[in-house]
Amino acid sequence: MEIVGRVAVITGGGGGIGSAVTRRWVADGARAVVVADRNGDAARSVAAATGGVGMEIDVTNESAVVSLVDLVEREIGPIDVFFSNAGAAVGGGIEVPDEAWQAQWELHVMAHIYAARAVLPSMVARQEGYLVHTASAAGLLAAVGSAPYSVTKAACIKLAETIAIAHGDDGIGVSVLCPQGVNTAMAPRQLGDGATDGIVEPEYVADVLTAAMREGRFMVLPHPEVQTYVERKASDPNRWLRGMRKLRRQSLDLLETLPTSCDP
């Protein structure tokens, strides 16, 4: 899909990847880009700087998502692209409280479901539309030390696959964005969190994503090394798990070398 002349909604648009994609799509000639974020001030700031439209929304509230879609379609026009980008990280393993697991599920899975439910009927009727889900390389592999994030991002990818299978013949494009480290507020701090192959800038991610959508590519990998890791994982899971345990040990060793406090 080409962005020129299109109406797009970007959740989590107040910073990082979302704001970079907003700038790219406005520059590429989008008819309108709606910047939606839980932080309304951030959304409006990005919108004011780019010529977009800023809106405050909690994407884990289905009624709020439906209201957003209704408002955009009524005031601007049919939504061509819905970029479900909002996300947040939570550290820890299975010991993480149920409330944190549920919050990650709501944000990384249900929010994408709410968006798809809201926009797909109109898109299918027009036989045209595009959904983008921001997942993570963690969903394909794993983020050491962040079980809720890894598990829910994996579910996000499976959801995107399901939508692509069910609606690809209806003219609906789907892409899932799976970066490793990106220079945002969620940038990884250590190897096991996703800093293995370097930290890229949000603007680069926006370029890669836009090119992938133009080509109709499902899997979007700003870090191309991830493709090799996925292939190795599929061909020899036991070897991959040994490698991940080694990476975990390296990450723990690195943490032990970092200062626990700093002087004022």
Secondary structure, DSSP 8 states (H G I E B T S, - for coil): ---TT-EEEEETTTSHHHHHHHHHHHHTT-SEEEEEESSHHHHHHHHHHHT-EEEE--TT-HHHHHHHHHHHHHHT---SEEEE-------B-TTS-HHHHHHHHIIIIIHHHHHHHHHHHHHHHHT-EEEEEE--HHHHS--TTBHHHHHHHHHHHHHHHHHHHHHGGGTEEEEEE--S-BSSTT--SSGGGTTTT--B-HHHHHHHHHHHHHHT-SEE-SSTHHHHHHHHHHH-HHHHHHHHHHHHHHHHHHHHHS-S----
